[in-house]
């Protein structure tokens, strides 16, 4: 009996996987028929009577509701991405009723951002809610590790050994002077005072220069969230610049990561040289600056000048890092020739997943060898 049940379950699963066109002799229960219909709408053949979602926003919204009912969230996100890629549903994202039914994720946010300039006003409020939900989730997951990694690395990188009274770190001062304890007075003589870094000036300047061409969509989302988190850390000064063939300085928007993301314009060309030229004007303390270029390095502008500017940044003392991608897959397509030339200048080129980015920034702040860091993290450099 158990053997027959296993065979029946296996047949049921194959029927759902292959669809009615491939296997028509296995009957389905009512619940399975609904699941089959949802799958066939996305993966069925065009000739299938059920295949396709048509051009009806209500039908798409119902389909989105169905898959959220039948499948776990991780599967829903995969199916949504497949629907965007296979069926060209970008235009449907301009409908509020569809957005209300969607399961928000990074890929959906990237799709919405790419439609930002053409999205009708009636949809923008709903789109912002979707983006805000994803940003809130990402901040909840990523903000604490980033703040902890950066703050602790700054504490180790900078010690103020001549602090004013209000700058004294009493816990570290007591620990450093325990050997000077005076039993008769029941006190410690603080021969060495340890203080926090000077508050009047940031200890590091961080510039994130983000390629907003279409292939970098997920990287733009993560970079925007991380930039906002970094901007909330007073010990560092953070700037964020997004570029395609034009350059947009989004630093004034950093108090609101949703505004940062809506300030981008995904899908344009790429002029890295122009972006580097703009960022050179932002750098006033080269030896205290960490410059992170997030790009696949496909240059649509003057490639020779771009490489020359990168070399000039390194020569001035700026710590330059080239992230080929900042996303969950970490397997980007990129310009291998430019990556090799930047690597020859001493600029590390590699992809990074969001969970590793805080540790990367901590290592950069402490001026650790990023070659050793990437090796320890299991990252293959270009």
N, C-alpha and C positions, 0 to 999 in steps of 0.2 A: 504493500500500500504506500509506504513512504517512498519507494522507488518510483511509483507512478506519479506521486505528487511532485517529486523533483523533476521528472520528465515534463510534466505539464507546466511547471513554473519556468523551466528552460525554454519550452516552446513559446510560452507567453512573452518572455523577454525578447526572443529572437523575432517574434511577430512585430513587437513594438519598435525594435531597432530597424528592421528591414522594411517595414511599411506594407500596406495592402497590395501595392503593385508587385512586390516580390513574393509575398506569402499571403494568399487569399483564402486558404482552406482552413485557417484556424480562427474560430469565432472568438469575439471579445465580449467581456462583460460591459455593462453600461459605463462604469468608472474608467475602464481601460479604453473604451471607445473615445471618451473625451480626451484622454491623454494622447491617444493615437491621432486625433484630429489636430491637437495643438502641435505635435511633432510634425505632422504632414504639412501643416500650413507653412512651416519654415523649411523643412528638409525634403518635402515631397517634390515630385516632378511637376513641371509647369502644366502638363496635360492632366494631372490628377484633378478630379472634381473638387477635392478639398484643398489642394496645394495652393500656396500663396496667400498673402494678406490683402491684396488689392490696394486700393488707394483710399480706403475708408478709415479715418481716424478712430471712430467708435469701434470698428471691428478690431483694429490694432490694440486699442485700449482693453477690449474684452480678452484678446489673446494674451496680453501682458498679465491681466488678472488671472487667467487660467493657469499660465505656467507658474505663477507665484503660489498658486494653490496646490499644484501637482508635484512641484520639484523643490529641492532645497535651494537656499539663497545662492550658493556657489554655482549651481547648475543654471539658475535663472540668469545670472550675470553672463555666463558663457553664451546662453541662447540669445540674450539681448544683443551681445556683440556680433554674433553670427547673423542676426536679423539686419543689423546696420550694414554689415559687409555684403551679405548675399542679396538682400532685397532692396537696398538703397532707401532705407527708411528715414534718412536724415530730415527730409522735408516733413515727415510726420512728427518730428520732435518739436515742430512749431505749434502743435496743438495742445492746449492746456489739459484736455481730458486725458490725453495719452501720457503726459508727464505726471499726472496725478496717479497713474497706475504703474509707473515704472519703478524698478528696483534700483536705487541710485548706486553707482560705483564710479571709479576713476575714469573708465572708458566712456561712460555716459556723460560725465562732466566735460571731458575733452570734446565730445560731439557737440554738446551745447555751446561750448566756447567757440567752436568753429562756426556756429550759426549765429553768433551774437549780433553781428552787424545786419543780418537779414531777418532776424526774429521779430514777429509782430509784437506790438506793445502789449496786447492782451495776454501774451505768453510769457513775457519777461519776468513778471512777478513770480509765476510758478517755477520758471527755470531757476531763478535765484534761490528759491526755497530748496530745490533739488540740490543745487551746488552747495548751499549752506549746510545741508544735512551731511553731505560727503565730507566737506571741510571740517565740520565739527567732529566727525568720527576720526578723521585723520589726525586732527590736533590732539584728540584724546589719546590716540595710540602713539603719536610721535613726539609730542611736545615735551613730556617729562624726560624721556631719554636724551633729547637734544639739550635741554637746559642743564641737566645733570652733567652730561659729558663736557659741555663747553665751560660751565662754571668751575668744575673741578680741574679742568686742564688749565684754565686761567690762574687758579690759585697756585697750581704747581709751577706755572711758567713765570709768575711774577711774585716777588716777595718785597714788601716795603719794610726795611730794617731800621728806618728812622721815622717812625710814624708820629704824627701828632696824637694828642690824647684821644680824640674822637675816632682815630683810625686804628687804634690798637685792637688786634685780635686776641682777646684775653685768654681764650682756651689754648691757642698755640703758644702764647707767651708763657703761660703757667707751665705747660709741658716742657718748654725749652729751658726753664729755670728751676726745675724740681731739685736739682743738685745744690741749689743755693738756699734751701729751706733753713730757717733759723729757729731751732726748737724753743729757745728761751723767749723769743718774741712771737712764736707761733705764726710765722709769716714767711713769705718768699721774697728775696731780694731780686727784682727783675733786672739782672745784669744785661740780658738781651731782650729787646722788645721786638715783637713780630706784629706787623700791621697788615691791614688790607691794602690793595693797590690804591693809588690816588684816584679819588672819585671824580676829579674835575675833567678827566680825559679818558677816552676809551683806550683799552689796552691793545685791541686789535681792530683793524678796519677790514671788513669782509665785503667783497663785491661779487654778486652772483650775476653772471651775464648769460641769459637764457635764450637759446634758439627756439623761436616759436613757429618754425616751419611744420607742416603737417605731420611729418614722421616723428616729431618730438612731443606729441600731444600729451602723453601720460607724464613725461618728464616735466613739462610746464606746470602741470597740476601739483606734483610733489614739490617742485622748486618754489612755487608760490606759497605753499603752506610752510615750508622750512624757512623761507625768507621772513615771513611774519613772526615765526617763533624766535628767530635770531634777533629780529628788531626789538623784541620784548626784553632782551638781555642787555642791561645798561652798560655792562663792561665791554661790549663790542659795538662798533658802529657798522650798520648794515646798509648796503645799497643793492637794489635789484634793477637790472636793465633787461628788457625783452627786445628782441630784434627779429626782423625778417630782412626785407630790403630797406626798411626804415628802422629807427631806434626809438624806443619808448622807455623813459625813465619812470619806473613805477614806485620809486622810493617814497614819495609822499603818501602813497596808499597803504603802506605796510601795517598800519594799525588795524586794517580790516582785510584779511586774506581773500574774502569773496570779492572785494573791490579789486584786489591785485589780479585775480584770475580774469575778471571781466574787463580788465585793462589790457589784456593780451588779445591778439588777433591771429588765431591759428590758421595755418594753411598757405602763408605767403612764400616768397622766395627766400634766399639767404644771402646776406652780405656781412660776413663775419668781420671783414676788414673795417667796415664803417662802425660796427659795434665796438671793436677794440679801440678805434680812434676816440670814440666818445668816452669810453671807460678810462682811457689814459688821462683824460681831463678830470676825472673824479679822484684820482689817486694823489694824495698829498704827502703820505708817509710810506714810501715804497717798502721799506724794510719791516714795517709793521702791518703790511697789507697781504691778505690772502685773496687771490683772484681765482674764481671758479668759473670756467667756461663750460657750459652745458650744451653740447652740440655734437652732431654726427660728423662735423668737419667738412661737409660738402659745401664748398665755397662757390657762390655765384658771382662774387665781386672780384676784386684784384687779389689773386691768390699769393703772388709774390709779396705784395705789400702787407697782406695779412700775416704771413710768416715773419716778415721784418718787424712788424709791431709786436708780435709775440716774443721775438728775440729781445727787443728793446725793453719789454716789461721784465723779462728775466734778468737782463743786464743791469736794470736799475735797482734790483734787490727784491722785487715783488715775488711772492711765492705763488706760482701759477699751477693750476690743476685743470686738466681737460677731462671732463666727464662725458663719455660718449653716449651715455643714457643714465637717467635716474628713474628707474622703474622696477616693477616686480620681476620682469623676465631677465633683465641684465644681459641680453644677447642681442646687441644692436647691429644694424648695418651701418658702416661708417667708411669714410675716405681713408683707406689704409696708407696711401702715400703721404697725406698730410699728418696722419697720426705718427708715422715713422719720423718725419722731419721735426715735429714737435718733441717727440721723445729724444731725438738726438740733441735738442737744446736743453735737455734736463727737465722737460715738462712731462710728468706722468700722465698717460692716457689710458683710461679704463672705464668700464661701466660699473655702476654702483646701485645696489638695491636700497630702498628707503630705510630699511632697518639698520644698514651699515653706515648711513650718511652721518649720524651724530658722532660715531667713533672716528670717522674720517676727519671731521672738522676738529675733533679733539687732538688727533695726531698732528694735524697741520698747525694748530695753535702752539703746540709744544715743540714744533719744528722737528718732529721725529722723521726718520726716513720713511717715505711713503712706499718705497720699494719693499722694505721689510714689512710694512703694515699690510700692503696688498697680498704679500706672500703668506703672512699669518692668517689673513682673512680668506684665503683661497681664491683670490681674484687674479685673473690672468690679465696682464697689462698688454696693451697694443704694442 
